[in-house]
Amino acid sequence: MIKAIENNKLKRIIPIICTILLLVEKSSLFNIKVPYINSLFDLLKEIRNLEWIPNDTKVYIEVLFNELKIRDNHFHNFNYLAKMKFSKNN
C-alpha cells in the first residue's frame, strides 16, 4: 500500500485489498489479532483518515470495516503515513 501511495496507484489497489480481505475473512488463518493482518488494518484506517484521499477510495475501506464489524478502537494510531510526504494525486 505504501508503494501504491508513492506511485499514485492507491485508487487501484484499495478495492483489490479490501475485496481480498473480505474473501479471506472466513479462513481459519484470518485473525485480526495476527500482527501482519492487524498492521494492514492499521494502515487502511490511516489511509481512510487522510484528508486528501478521494471519497470513493475511502468508501471501500469503510465497507470493509463495516462488513467485518471492525471499529477504530481495534487499532493503534501509529500515524505512519502522516510522517511521510506523498503526492495528493492518488
Residue pairs with C-beta under 8 A, 6 or more apart in sequence:
1 10
1 13
1 14
1 17
1 40
1 43
1 44
1 47
2 43
2 81
2 84
3 9
4 10
4 12
4 13
4 14
4 90
5 47
5 81
5 84
5 86
5 90
6 86
8 87
8 89
8 90
9 90
10 47
10 53
10 57
10 90
11 54
11 56
11 57
11 90
14 44
14 47
14 57
14 60
14 61
15 60
17 40
17 44
18 44
18 60
18 61
18 63
18 64
21 40
21 64
21 68
22 64
22 67
22 68
24 30
25 67
25 68
30 37
31 37
32 38
32 41
32 68
32 70
32 74
38 75
41 70
41 74
41 75
42 75
42 76
42 78
42 80
43 80
43 81
44 61
44 64
44 65
45 61
45 65
45 72
45 75
46 78
46 79
46 80
46 81
46 82
47 53
47 57
47 61
47 81
48 58
48 61
48 62
48 65
50 81
52 88
52 90
53 90
54 90
57 90
64 70
65 71
